[in-house]
Amino acid sequence: MIQIPETTLPRLLFQNAERFGDKVALREKDFGIWQTVTWRQFAEHVRAFAMGLHALGVRRGDVIAIIGDNRPEWLYAEFAAQTIGAMSIGVYQDSVAEEVYYTVSAAEARVIVVEDQEQVDKIIEIWPRLTGVLKVIYYEPKGMRNYNQPYLAH
């Protein structure tokens, strides 16, 4: 018989934040310079994002879609969804708008988290056909200054 531990990834993250505090959890190169994220910062990002998702109306069993490169923000979104009992689905960032529509619609995503302007443009293209999506959250603001769609958030 297989016994499944009651431990979840978010629970382990928060335990590690308590245990390791200011030790490095993640590293990412930005313009050739390594940027670090401590365990405490990682947990704070996840907690804040989870609270934001909950405030938007995302609940246990709901789905969020994530489109972007392998960056810390992807992890924050993934862990935040799990923290509140939601699920996430990854969408290939090189998917064309129609593929994004198919995946997001089939998953009945409530929130779409995207990396940048390129991904936002795909969502804008398919937005009139999407149903049930509460918000599109982007985490790279470059090029987004003149975008004012009410469903976009940074």
VEXRO-14964 format. One record per residue (C-alpha): residue number from 1; residue in one letter; x, y, z. Coordinates in nm, 3 decimals. Last residue first. Example, Ala and Ser with C-alpha at 12.3 -4.5 7.8 and 13.67 -1.06 7.14 Angstrom:
2
+-----+----+---------+---------+---------+
!   i ! aa !      xx !      yy !      zz !
+-----+----+---------+---------+---------+
!   2 !  S !   1.367 !  -0.106 !   0.714 !
!   1 !  A !   1.230 !  -0.450 !   0.780 !
+-----+----+---------+---------+---------+
//
This chain:
154
+-----+----+---------+---------+---------+
!   i ! aa !      xx !      yy !      zz !
+-----+----+---------+---------+---------+
! 154 !  H !   0.024 !   4.395 !  -1.318 !
! 153 !  A !  -0.343 !   4.362 !  -1.411 !
! 152 !  L !  -0.533 !   4.337 !  -1.739 !
! 151 !  Y !  -0.911 !   4.279 !  -1.748 !
! 150 !  P !  -0.987 !   4.651 !  -1.772 !
! 149 !  Q !  -0.794 !   4.682 !  -2.100 !
! 148 !  N !  -0.568 !   4.986 !  -2.070 !
! 147 !  Y !  -0.254 !   4.898 !  -2.264 !
! 146 !  N !  -0.051 !   5.209 !  -2.338 !
! 145 !  R !   0.234 !   5.140 !  -2.093 !
! 144 !  M !   0.263 !   4.767 !  -2.167 !
! 143 !  G !   0.588 !   4.768 !  -2.362 !
! 142 !  K !   0.795 !   4.646 !  -2.067 !
! 141 !  P !   0.557 !   4.554 !  -1.783 !
! 140 !  E !   0.686 !   4.199 !  -1.729 !
! 139 !  Y !   0.458 !   4.026 !  -1.475 !
! 138 !  Y !   0.125 !   4.004 !  -1.654 !
! 137 !  I !  -0.203 !   3.918 !  -1.484 !
! 136 !  V !  -0.510 !   3.849 !  -1.698 !
! 135 !  K !  -0.829 !   3.865 !  -1.495 !
! 134 !  L !  -1.165 !   3.700 !  -1.427 !
! 133 !  V !  -1.176 !   3.446 !  -1.708 !
! 132 !  G !  -1.520 !   3.280 !  -1.717 !
! 131 !  T !  -1.566 !   3.301 !  -2.091 !
! 130 !  L !  -1.310 !   3.365 !  -2.360 !
! 129 !  R !  -1.434 !   3.441 !  -2.712 !
! 128 !  P !  -1.392 !   3.822 !  -2.700 !
! 127 !  W !  -1.051 !   3.775 !  -2.531 !
! 126 !  I !  -0.890 !   3.578 !  -2.818 !
! 125 !  E !  -0.683 !   3.856 !  -2.972 !
! 124 !  I !  -0.631 !   4.032 !  -2.639 !
! 123 !  I !  -0.497 !   3.705 !  -2.498 !
! 122 !  K !  -0.242 !   3.672 !  -2.777 !
! 121 !  D !  -0.134 !   4.034 !  -2.727 !
! 120 !  V !  -0.086 !   3.967 !  -2.355 !
! 119 !  Q !   0.156 !   3.685 !  -2.442 !
! 118 !  E !   0.374 !   3.911 !  -2.656 !
! 117 !  Q !   0.348 !   4.193 !  -2.402 !
! 116 !  D !   0.500 !   3.982 !  -2.127 !
! 115 !  E !   0.494 !   3.694 !  -1.883 !
! 114 !  V !   0.137 !   3.579 !  -1.859 !
! 113 !  V !  -0.090 !   3.468 !  -1.576 !
! 112 !  I !  -0.441 !   3.377 !  -1.690 !
! 111 !  V !  -0.714 !   3.367 !  -1.428 !
! 110 !  R !  -1.036 !   3.163 !  -1.411 !
! 109 !  A !  -0.917 !   2.889 !  -1.646 !
! 108 !  E !  -1.189 !   2.660 !  -1.782 !
! 107 !  A !  -0.919 !   2.404 !  -1.869 !
! 106 !  A !  -1.066 !   2.351 !  -2.216 !
! 105 !  S !  -1.098 !   2.726 !  -2.262 !
! 104 !  V !  -0.738 !   2.802 !  -2.160 !
! 103 !  T !  -0.601 !   2.522 !  -2.380 !
! 102 !  Y !  -0.810 !   2.599 !  -2.690 !
! 101 !  Y !  -0.760 !   2.974 !  -2.662 !
! 100 !  V !  -0.384 !   2.937 !  -2.621 !
!  99 !  E !  -0.377 !   2.715 !  -2.929 !
!  98 !  E !  -0.574 !   2.979 !  -3.123 !
!  97 !  A !  -0.338 !   3.255 !  -3.007 !
!  96 !  V !  -0.028 !   3.076 !  -3.129 !
!  95 !  S !   0.168 !   2.867 !  -2.880 !
!  94 !  D !   0.531 !   2.974 !  -2.837 !
!  93 !  Q !   0.479 !   3.036 !  -2.466 !
!  92 !  Y !   0.362 !   2.681 !  -2.415 !
!  91 !  V !   0.066 !   2.686 !  -2.177 !
!  90 !  G !   0.106 !   2.558 !  -1.824 !
!  89 !  I !  -0.199 !   2.456 !  -1.626 !
!  88 !  S !  -0.252 !   2.547 !  -1.267 !
!  87 !  M !  -0.474 !   2.413 !  -0.994 !
!  86 !  A !  -0.650 !   2.582 !  -0.705 !
!  85 !  G !  -0.631 !   2.474 !  -0.343 !
!  84 !  I !  -0.542 !   2.816 !  -0.204 !
!  83 !  T !  -0.173 !   2.737 !  -0.163 !
!  82 !  Q !  -0.170 !   2.537 !  -0.487 !
!  81 !  A !  -0.259 !   2.848 !  -0.686 !
!  80 !  A !   0.007 !   3.048 !  -0.504 !
!  79 !  F !   0.265 !   2.775 !  -0.567 !
!  78 !  E !   0.211 !   2.790 !  -0.943 !
!  77 !  A !   0.190 !   3.170 !  -0.958 !
!  76 !  Y !   0.508 !   3.217 !  -0.752 !
!  75 !  L !   0.681 !   2.944 !  -0.952 !
!  74 !  W !   0.602 !   3.116 !  -1.282 !
!  73 !  E !   0.721 !   3.444 !  -1.135 !
!  72 !  P !   1.057 !   3.282 !  -1.060 !
!  71 !  R !   1.124 !   3.239 !  -1.432 !
!  70 !  N !   1.104 !   2.956 !  -1.686 !
!  69 !  D !   0.940 !   3.149 !  -1.968 !
!  68 !  G !   0.577 !   3.239 !  -1.985 !
!  67 !  I !   0.214 !   3.135 !  -2.004 !
!  66 !  I !   0.037 !   3.029 !  -1.685 !
!  65 !  A !  -0.329 !   2.922 !  -1.675 !
!  64 !  I !  -0.523 !   2.931 !  -1.349 !
!  63 !  V !  -0.772 !   2.661 !  -1.261 !
!  62 !  D !  -1.040 !   2.650 !  -0.993 !
!  61 !  G !  -1.061 !   2.352 !  -0.756 !
!  60 !  R !  -1.036 !   2.560 !  -0.441 !
!  59 !  R !  -1.125 !   2.922 !  -0.517 !
!  58 !  V !  -1.019 !   3.209 !  -0.739 !
!  57 !  G !  -1.240 !   3.510 !  -0.668 !
!  56 !  L !  -1.006 !   3.800 !  -0.743 !
!  55 !  A !  -0.932 !   3.837 !  -0.370 !
!  54 !  H !  -0.827 !   3.469 !  -0.364 !
!  53 !  L !  -0.585 !   3.526 !  -0.650 !
!  52 !  G !  -0.443 !   3.830 !  -0.470 !
!  51 !  M !  -0.407 !   3.639 !  -0.143 !
!  50 !  A !  -0.223 !   3.362 !  -0.328 !
!  49 !  F !   0.003 !   3.619 !  -0.496 !
!  48 !  A !   0.091 !   3.777 !  -0.162 !
!  47 !  R !   0.163 !   3.438 !  -0.001 !
!  46 !  V !   0.371 !   3.323 !  -0.298 !
!  45 !  H !   0.579 !   3.641 !  -0.304 !
!  44 !  E !   0.628 !   3.623 !   0.074 !
!  43 !  A !   0.732 !   3.255 !   0.054 !
!  42 !  F !   0.996 !   3.331 !  -0.210 !
!  41 !  Q !   1.116 !   3.633 !  -0.013 !
!  40 !  R !   1.165 !   3.418 !   0.299 !
!  39 !  W !   1.341 !   3.145 !   0.102 !
!  38 !  T !   1.572 !   3.409 !  -0.042 !
!  37 !  V !   1.556 !   3.527 !  -0.401 !
!  36 !  T !   1.882 !   3.597 !  -0.579 !
!  35 !  Q !   1.965 !   3.800 !  -0.888 !
!  34 !  W !   2.264 !   3.686 !  -1.091 !
!  33 !  I !   2.392 !   3.953 !  -1.325 !
!  32 !  G !   2.409 !   3.896 !  -1.700 !
!  31 !  F !   2.124 !   4.133 !  -1.783 !
!  30 !  D !   1.907 !   3.953 !  -1.528 !
!  29 !  K !   2.024 !   3.605 !  -1.437 !
!  28 !  E !   1.797 !   3.416 !  -1.201 !
!  27 !  R !   1.865 !   3.255 !  -0.866 !
!  26 !  L !   1.627 !   3.084 !  -0.629 !
!  25 !  A !   1.624 !   2.966 !  -0.266 !
!  24 !  V !   1.916 !   3.166 !  -0.125 !
!  23 !  K !   1.942 !   3.175 !   0.252 !
!  22 !  D !   1.758 !   3.459 !   0.423 !
!  21 !  G !   1.505 !   3.245 !   0.607 !
!  20 !  F !   1.626 !   2.882 !   0.596 !
!  19 !  R !   1.395 !   2.716 !   0.851 !
!  18 !  E !   1.097 !   2.947 !   0.847 !
!  17 !  A !   1.111 !   2.988 !   0.468 !
!  16 !  N !   1.166 !   2.614 !   0.440 !
!  15 !  Q !   0.847 !   2.551 !   0.636 !
!  14 !  F !   0.662 !   2.793 !   0.409 !
!  13 !  L !   0.790 !   2.614 !   0.100 !
!  12 !  L !   0.714 !   2.272 !   0.246 !
!  11 !  R !   0.354 !   2.379 !   0.311 !
!  10 !  P !   0.333 !   2.514 !  -0.045 !
!   9 !  L !   0.460 !   2.180 !  -0.179 !
!   8 !  T !   0.206 !   1.983 !   0.020 !
!   7 !  T !   0.267 !   1.751 !   0.314 !
!   6 !  E !  -0.007 !   1.509 !   0.408 !
!   5 !  P !   0.216 !   1.226 !   0.294 !
!   4 !  I !   0.068 !   0.970 !   0.057 !
!   3 !  Q !   0.097 !   0.612 !   0.178 !
!   2 !  I !   0.125 !   0.349 !  -0.090 !
!   1 !  M !   0.000 !   0.000 !   0.000 !
+-----+----+---------+---------+---------+
//
